[in-house]
């Protein structure tokens, strides 16, 4: 219970007005957004402090080890020399989606020689209640979510083991879940005389797997048995768990709607942002339904705006080639290889912009560059438990460079998925400072990397992989919206109406941009919003399969139409746009015959043997007629005009996929 004497002050130091921590969202005096900063107090000493106690004249003990900072506008106490116990939290800052972060220290009694470490970004909701453990939530979870939780734990095993923290994943009460996301309360150091392995992790999982959902129980039992009884390699377990995860996700329905827009803002002279899709240019372009991008250009007139446009157009070309190759695979491509491919694509784009800078002899701050945040759904063929194959697009990859952000929003929470590449983050990652102290630097928000400033080899890239297994919104935005935490403060008013069907995706994008212009207003703003729906109640009816003779007749008809197409394939609009942007940059690129490449060689995926022209075309037509029946039917129901337009453009689209001579 919260003490009746609790007083919380506005986070604006110049205001310092008392407010109601459990009711108000904004300070009545200065309208500053309020932060209810609940913290986790580590150590055995903090566990003995009773609720209602005021610690260090600042922290209110709400319940067992859960404290509320009543003065969140003031920096927490941090010693000049950081204790060893806090360093792992700093080193693992890139994993902040799953791990807590060091906030500061507090002294309970003046005579105490040991301060209590306080953690933020902990699995505690906005009312001060701790999220459930995996054990508590396990039986109510879907089959996909059960496998997804275990997969996330397995991804954390290596980075935690490298720092001697693997015991953190074996303490059941330490593993909490916020919806799909596994989150840890704190980090536990593994004793020097204790060697932990996958066998220990398997023993921990064995009790959960015993009550797993029927569709995944056998697969999980087999995996756990290998972990417990053999010296199995981590990679082997990773592969098996990933296959089971994708197979179970493929059985979920998935309907999505995406919209994006960019706005110059109320004070800027030009718009250096760009995005895809863009309501102004991409309304009639069904080019890449699995891709969304936001770029924020740097470098002033004829600099930032060129860099952002060049990045968006280049990404579209790269991802088209990437997705085409992935969909041709007969076996699952591993997450690691897909992440490498996407990282290579970003390095290609970086070198394009960097080469333009070099050609124009731009130096230092004159060099144009751009931030980027992009999301790619990867449609892989997956064998499900029912025996049929699906182009599973629940697999989502997310990459960012700079401070453009991605958020995942449901009816219950808003999760920041990306980590900014700025000075404050760099200081934390290098173990030099706690984040709240690093924010006090004058250059805290200055970018430490962006596409185009340096050679590609200097980029530090991280591509995340997510599984879409619940209704939600993926919000990509530039800092014109995310500055001052306006997404975190206002998501319920702007996202939930979309999830409840009260607001269209297009109107939601416009509303987010209006909020940015009203509350921030100092910059351009770009927003791309993708609404994902997997709810069973929205299952699309399955249409009966066409009779074999009708399929054969349709195939013959399409093949005859293909043979009549004698005009050579022309450049797509996006290819032409990239060439127009880059007329002065002589990189000797030829994109008329092969997928767009660069001086950087992309890693090669496992390829199938080359097939004859007729077989390739036959495969494409079969995929369109049979494999795509459910998807086309859903599209016709949702957007009949778009479906009719697609039908009119079908011959041209087929020609692009199967050009003569290939």
N, C-alpha and C positions, 0 to 999 in steps of 0.2 A: 504493500500500500504506500502511496505517496504521502509524505508528511503534509499536514495542513498548513505548516509554516513555510512551505516552499515558495521562494520568490526567484524568478528568472528574469534576467535583464536583457535588453535588446542587444543584438550582436554588433550594432553600430556604436563604436566607442564614443562618438560625439553626442550620442543620444542617451544611452544608458538608462532608458525608462523601464520600469518593472512591467512585466506582461504575464499573462496566464499561459503557462507552458503546455497545458493540455487542451487549450481551446483556440487561441489566436493563431493565425497564419502570418499576419503582418503586424508590425509595431504600430500602435494607434498614433504615436507621435510623429514618426518619420517615414512610415510605410515601408520600412526595410523588411524583406522576407526573413522570417524567423527560422532558426534551425534548432530542432530538438535533438541535441547531440548526446545520445546515450552511449556510454562507454562500458567496456569490460575491464574490471580491475583484476589483475592477475595475482597469483601467489596465495599461500595459505593464510597470511595475515589479513588480507582483504575479505576472505571468506568468513572471518570471525566478527566483522564489523556489522552491527545490527542495522536494519532498515530504519530510516529516519535520521540517521547520524549525518551531520555536516562535517565534511573532511576538508581541511585546508581553507576554511571559510569560503568554499566555492562548490564543492561536489556534494550533491545530495544522494545518499545511498537509497536506492529505490527498492531493491530486493537483493538476494544473494549474488554478490559480485557485479550487480548492474548499477551503475552510477549515472547521474544526470549532471552535466556541466551547466551550472546556473549562470555562468558568465562566458558564453561561447564566443563573444567578441574579443576577449582577451587571449593572448597567446598562453599556452600551458607552460609550466616549468620544465626546463630541459637542462641537464647539467652540461658544462662545457665539454667534458670528456664523456662520450657516450659509453655506457656499460656494454659489456660483451653480449648480454642477453638480448639487446635490442637490435644488434647488427643483422641477424637473419631476417627480421621483418623488413629491413631496408633493402637487403639484397634481393628479396622476393617481391618487390613492389610491383613488378610486371604481372604478378599473379593476383592482383588485388580483387579480381572478380570472385575469387575463392578464399582468399586469406585476409585476416585482419591486418591493420597497420598501426604502428606505434604512434600514439597521440601525445603523450607527455608523462610526467611523473608527479606523484603526490605523496606528501609526508603525513601519516595519520597522527602521530604524536611527535612533539618537538624533540623528545629524547630518542626517537627512533633513528637508527643509523642507516636503515635500508628504506629507500623510497619504493612506492608501489607503482609498477608500470601499468599505464592505462592504454587501452587499445580502442581505436575507432574502426569504422567500416566492419562492424561485427554483426552477426546474424541476430539482430534485435530490431523489432519493428518500431514504427513511429510512436507507439503508445508505451514503449518500454518493455514489451513482452518478448521473450526469447523464442526463436523459431524452433520447431520440433526436431528431434533427432531422426536419423534415417530409420531407426528401429520403430519409432512411434508412427512414422508416416508410411512405412513400407507396405503394409497390407492394403492401404487405400490407394496406393499408386498404381498406375497402369503398367502393363508389361514393358512398354517402351521406356517409361521413366525409371523403372527398376534397373534395367540394363544401362540406361544413360547415367544414373548415379554411380554405378560401379565403374563405368568407363572413365568418368571424370576423376574418380579416386586413383585409377591406374595412371592417368596422365600426370597426376601430382606426385606419384611415387618417386620418379627419378629426380626432379628438382629438390624435393625435400630430403631424399636420401643423400644427395651430394653434400648437403649441409648438416647431415647428422640429425635430421628431424623426422625420420620416417615413423617414429612412434606416434606422432601427431595423428596419423591415419588409422591407428589401431585402438585409440581411446574412443569407445562408442559414444560417450556423452559429448565428445568434442566435435562430432560430425553432425552438422545441422543442415537443413534443407530449406531454401526459399523457393518454393515451386520446383522447377527443373534443376536449380543450381545448388550444388554441394558447397557449403561454406563452413570454415573452421572457426571455432571460438578463439583458440590460441595455438601457439606452436610449442611442442614438447621436445626437449633435447633427448636424444637416445643415449643412455649411459655408455661410457667407453667400453665396458666389458660385455655389452649386449649387442650381438650381431643379428640384425633383423633381415629377413628375406621375404620373397613372395610366398613362402610357406606360411609365415605368420599372417600375411594378409589374407591368404586363402582360408586359414582357420577362423579369422574374424568374419569372413563372408559366409562361411558354411551355415551359420545359424539363420542368416537372412534368406539364403537361397532355398532353404527347406520350405519356406512359405511363398516362393515366387509364383507369379501367375503361370497358369498351365502352358501357355504358348511358348514361354521362354525357360521354363523350369528345367527341362532336360538339357538344353544347351548350357545353362548356367551351372548345373550340377557337374557336367563333364569338365567344364573349365576349372571349377573350384577343386575338383578331384585331382586334376593335373597339378594345380598349384600346391596342393597339400601333400601329394604322394611322390612327386618326381621333381628333379632339378630342371624344371622347364624354364626356357628363356623368356624374358619379358616380352620380346618381340612376338613370339608365338602366341602368347596369351592376348596380346594387343590385337593381333589379326583375328583370332577367333571371336573375341568380344566385339570387335568392330563389325564383323560379318553378321553376328546376331543382332546388333543394334540396328544396322541398316535394314535387315530383313524384317524386323518387327516394326520399324518406322514406315516401311513401304506399304504396310497394310492399313495405314491411316489415310483418310481422304485428305486432300489439300486443295483449297481454293484460295487464290490470292488476288489482290488488287493493288496496283502501285501507281503513285502519282508524285510528281515533283515540280518545283518551281524555284526560280531565283529572282531576287529583288535588289535593286540598287540601294535602297534605304533612303532615309530622309535628308542625309547630309553629304553623301559621297558624290564625287563628280563623275565617276564611271564605275561599272560593275566588274570587279575582278573575279567574282565567283562564276562557277559553271556547274551544271549538274546533269545527270541522266537518270530517268527521263526528265525532260523539261517541257512543261505545258506549252511553251511558246513554239517549240520546234519538233517535238516528238509525238504529237497526238496521233498522227497517222502512220507511225513507223513501228510496226511490230518486230523490231530488229532483234532485241535481246531481252526476252521477258524474264530471264533469270539474273539480270544484272541491275544494280543501282549504284550511283556514284555521286559524291559531292566533292568539289575542289574549290579551294580558296586561294586565289593567286596572290603572289608577292612580287613587288618590283615596280609598281607605279604604271603610268600610262604606257601602252605598248610593251608592257613587261608582264605584270601579273595576269592581265586578262588573256594575253597570248599563251602564257604557260598553262593556265587552267583549261583553256579550250583545247590546246594541244594534248594535254593529259587525258581529257575525257574522250576525245576522238581516238587517241591511240589505245586507250583501255578497251574501247568497243571493238577495235580490230583484233587486239590480242585475245580478248576473251571469246570472240566468235571462233577463232581458230582453236583455242583451248577447249571449248565446249564441244566442238565438232569432233575433235580427236577423242575426248573422253567417252562420248556416246558411241564410238565405234569399238570400244573395248569389249571383249567377251568375258573378261574377268574383272573383279572389283579392283579399282585403283586405290592404293592405300592413302590415308589422309596425309602421311608424310610426303609422298610424291606429289600430291595435289598442292600441298602447301609450298613445296619447292617450285612448282610450275608458276604459281601466282607470285611468289617472291621474284622469280626471274622476269616475269612480265613487268613488275614495278621497276626493276633495274633497267629494263629496256626503255621505259618511259623516262626515267631519270636521265639516261644518256642522251635521249632525243633533245630534252630541254637544255641539258648541259652543253651539248654540241652547238646548239643555237647561241648560247651565251658565249662560248669560245669563239665562234665565227664573228660575232658582233663585238668581241673584245671587251665584254662586260666583266668587271672585277668587283670583289667584295660585295657591298650592299647594292651595287648596280645590277647584280645578276638576278634575272627573273627566276622564279620558282613557284611552286604551288604545294599546298597541303592536299591530302587525298584521304577519303574514307570510302571504301567500296565493299559491297556485299555481292557474292556470287553463289547462286544455287547450282549445285552440280548434279545433273540428272544421270545417275548410273543405273544400269540394269541389275536388278536384285532378285534373287530367288527367295520367295517367301515361304512360310510354313505351309501354305495352301497349294504350293507347287507352281504358281504362275509368276511370271516376271513382270517387273514394274520399272518404269523410268522414274526412279525415286528421287524427287527434288526436295526432300526434307533435309538434305545435307547442305548446310549453309557455311560458307567461308567468308571471313571478315578480315580486312586489312586496312591499316591506317598509317599515315606518315604525317606528322604535324599535330595540329590541335583540332581538326575537324572530328566530330564525335559520332558514335553510334549508341543508341539506347534500345533496350528491349522492354516493352511496356505491355502489361496485362491489366485486368481489372483490379488486381491486388498489389502490384508493385511496379516500380520503374527502376531498371538496372542499367547503370552505365557500363558498357561493354569494352570500351577502349581506354587506353592510357595516353595522355598527352605527351608529345615530345617537346618538353619545355625545360627551362633551367631548373625549376623546382623539382621536377621528376628526376632529372639527372643527378641532382645533389643527393636525393634519397637513394636512388639506385646504386650510387657509388659509396654509400655508407657514410656520407659526410654530414647529413642533417636529417632531422625528423621533418615530415612534410609541412606541418603547421609553421615551423620555424623557417623553412625554406621559402614559404609564401611571403615572408616579410621582406625578402630581397627586392630591390628596385627592379631587377631584371627577371623576376620569378616567372613571368609569362612569356619571356622571349623564347622563340623556337630554337631547338638544338638541331633539328634536321627538317628538310623539306625536299621535294623532288626537284632536282635541277641545280642545286647550289654546289654540289661536289660530285666527284665520280661515284658510280654506283657501288663500288667496293666499300665505300665508307658508310653506307646505309646500314642501320640496325633495324631489321625487319622482323615483325612477328605477325603471322597469319593465324587467326583463331578459327576453330571449327565448332559449329553449333549444330544441334539437331532441332528442327521445328516440330514439336510434338504437343503444342497447345495453341489455343487462339491467342494472338498477340499482334503487336505492331512493332516493326523495326523502323526506327526513326534515325535517319542520317541527317546531319546538319553542320553548317559552318559555325564559327564562334560568334557570328552575328546573333544567333539564337542562344547558344549554350553559355555565353558569358554571364557572369553573376548568378549562375545556377538556376536560370529561369525554367529550364526543362524540369528539373527536380522539384521546383516549387509549384509548377502549374500543370503537371501532366494529367492529373485527374480531371480537370476541367476541359482539356483539349483532346485527350485520347479516349477516355471511356465512352463518350458519345459515338465514336466510330465503332467501338467494340459492341455496343448495344444496338447498332443499326439506326441511330438517330441522326447521324451525320455522315456525309459522303467523304471518301478519302480526299477528293479534290478540295472540298470545303475545309477540311481539317488542315491541309497544307497551307491554304490561304490564311486561316486563323493563326497558325503558328508564326507565319511571316508577319502578320499584323501585330502579334504580341512582341516579336523581336523589334519591330520598328518603334513601337510605343515604349517599351521598357528599356531597351538598349539603345537602338537608333544611331549608333556611332559607326556602323559598318554595313557592308552588303550582307545579305542573308540568303542562304540556300537551304531548302528542306526537301528531302525525298522520303516519302512515307510508304511502307509496304504493309498491308493488312493481310495476315495469314489466318486462315480459318480451317481448323481440323475437327471441329465439333461433330460428333456422330449424327446429331439431328440434322446436319446439313449434307448428309451423304447424297451424292448424285445418283439417280436411278441408273441401273445398269441396262444398257440396250442389248437385246439379243444379238448374237453373232450373225453376220450375213451368211446366206447359203453359199456353198463353195463355188457354184456355177456363176453367181453374181460377182463374187470376188474376182474370178478369173476373167470375166468380161470387162470389169472395171480396170484390171491390170493391163489387159490388151489395149484398151482404149487410151489409157494414160501413156503407154509405151509408144503408140502411134503418134500421139500429140508431141511427145518428146522428140521423136525423129523428125518432125516437121519444123522444129526450132533450129533455124540455120544461122541466125545472127550470133556473132561471138558475144560472150558474156561481157557486160559492161561493168565499170566500177560502181560499187554501191555508193549511196550518198555519203556515208561516213568515211569511206576511203577517199572520195573526192575532197571532202572537207579537210581531211588530214593533209592531202597534197597541197590544197590551197593555202593552208596555214604554213606549210613548210617549203614554199617555192624557193626561198633563198638558202635553204640548208641542203647542201649537196652530200647526201649520205649514200648515193647510188642505190636507192631502194627500188625494187620492182615488186609491186603487190598485185600485178595483173594476173600472174600465173600461180604463185605460191602464197600461203598464209603469211601475213606481215611478220617480219623478223627484224633483227638488228645486229650490230656487231657482237652482242652477247648471245651465246648459243643456249637455247632453251634445253633443259633436260628432256630426253626422249621417253615418251610413254611406251608401254608394251603395245606393239602394233600387230594387227592381224595381217595375214598374207594379202597381197594385192589381189583384187578380183577384177573380172572383166567388166566392161561398161554395162552390159545388159544385166548382169547379176547385181551390180551396185544399184542400178535404177530400180530393179525389181524389189530389192530390199527396202529402198526408200518408199516406194509406193505401198508395199505391204505394211510398213510402219505407219504410214499416213492413214490407210484404210482400216486396219485392224487395231494396232496398238494405240492409235489416237482417237478411237471412237468415243470413249468416255469423256476425254478432255474436250473434244469438239462439241459434244452434246452439252456439256456444262457451259462452254463459252457461248453457244447459241442461246441458252436460257438467260445468261447474265447480260450479254451484249450482242443482240441480234444484228445491229448495224455493223459492228466490227467483224462479226462472223461472215456477213455477206461480202464485206470488202475483202476479207481474206480469200474467200472463194474466187472473187474476180482476179485476185493477184496470184492465184495458185500456180499457173504455168511459169510465171517469172520466178517465183520462189524456188520451184523445183529446178529450174535452169541454173539458179545460183548454187544449189546444193550439188547438182550433177552437171557441170559444164561439159560441152563436147570435148572428147579426147581424153577425159579423165576416167 
